[in-house]
Amino acid sequence: MDELNIGRQPALHIGQRIKEELERQERTVSWFARKLYCDRSNVYKIFRRSTIDTELLLRISLILNYDFFGEYRERVAANSATNPPAAN
């Protein structure tokens, strides 16, 4: 992990990003909970998560029509640009 320089990038807090996108779309927590088939309290728990299961993230991406995986791809691309693979 040390050789990836991940510590130099600000941590991606996926729960916060989901909350921001929900607010940007002017959707309510109740609406989101109904779409996820869960209670509002579970939505607030998602907002507090810094990591998330990929299947749940896929469901959320489809519900909000937003590619949250793209944010991770951007981080991988940025890391690859600053840390090219070592030649063997």
C-alpha positions in Angstrom: 0.0 0.0 0.0 2.8 2.5 0.8 4.1 2.4 -2.7 0.7 3.5 -4.2 0.7 6.9 -2.6 -2.9 6.6 -1.8 -2.3 8.7 1.3 -1.6 11.7 -0.9 -5.1 11.7 -2.3 -8.0 12.9 -0.2 -10.1 9.9 1.0 -13.2 9.3 -1.0 -16.1 9.2 1.5 -18.7 7.4 -0.6 -21.5 7.9 1.8 -21.0 11.7 1.7 -20.8 11.6 -2.1 -24.1 9.7 -2.2 -25.7 12.3 0.1 -24.4 15.1 -2.0 -25.7 13.6 -5.2 -29.1 13.0 -3.6 -29.2 16.7 -2.5 -28.0 17.9 -5.9 -31.0 16.0 -7.5 -33.3 17.6 -4.9 -34.5 14.1 -3.8 -35.7 13.3 -0.3 -34.3 10.7 2.0 -37.8 9.2 2.1 -37.9 8.9 -1.7 -34.4 7.3 -1.7 -35.4 4.8 1.1 -38.4 3.8 -0.9 -36.3 3.2 -4.0 -33.8 1.1 -2.0 -36.6 -0.8 -0.2 -35.3 0.2 3.2 -36.0 2.5 6.2 -34.9 6.1 6.3 -32.6 5.1 9.2 -30.7 2.8 6.9 -30.2 5.6 4.4 -28.6 7.8 7.1 -26.3 4.9 7.9 -25.3 4.7 4.2 -24.4 8.5 4.4 -22.0 7.8 7.3 -20.2 5.0 5.4 -16.7 5.6 4.0 -16.8 2.3 2.1 -19.7 0.4 0.6 -20.5 -3.0 -0.9 -20.3 -3.0 -4.7 -23.7 -4.5 -5.3 -25.3 -1.8 -3.1 -23.3 0.9 -4.9 -24.6 -0.5 -8.2 -28.2 -0.3 -7.0 -27.6 3.3 -5.8 -25.9 4.3 -9.0 -28.9 3.0 -11.0 -31.5 4.7 -8.7 -29.7 8.0 -8.9 -28.6 7.6 -12.5 -25.1 8.5 -11.5 -21.9 6.6 -12.0 -20.3 6.5 -8.5 -17.8 3.9 -9.8 -16.5 6.6 -12.0 -15.2 8.4 -9.0 -13.1 5.3 -8.1 -11.9 5.0 -11.7 -10.7 8.6 -11.6 -8.7 7.8 -8.4 -7.1 4.8 -10.1 -6.2 6.8 -13.2 -4.8 9.6 -11.1 -2.7 7.1 -9.1 -1.5 5.4 -12.2 -0.4 8.7 -13.7 1.7 9.5 -10.7 2.9 6.0 -10.0 3.6 4.1 -13.3 4.1 0.3 -12.9 7.7 -0.6 -12.0 9.6 -2.4 -14.7 10.8 -5.9 -13.8 
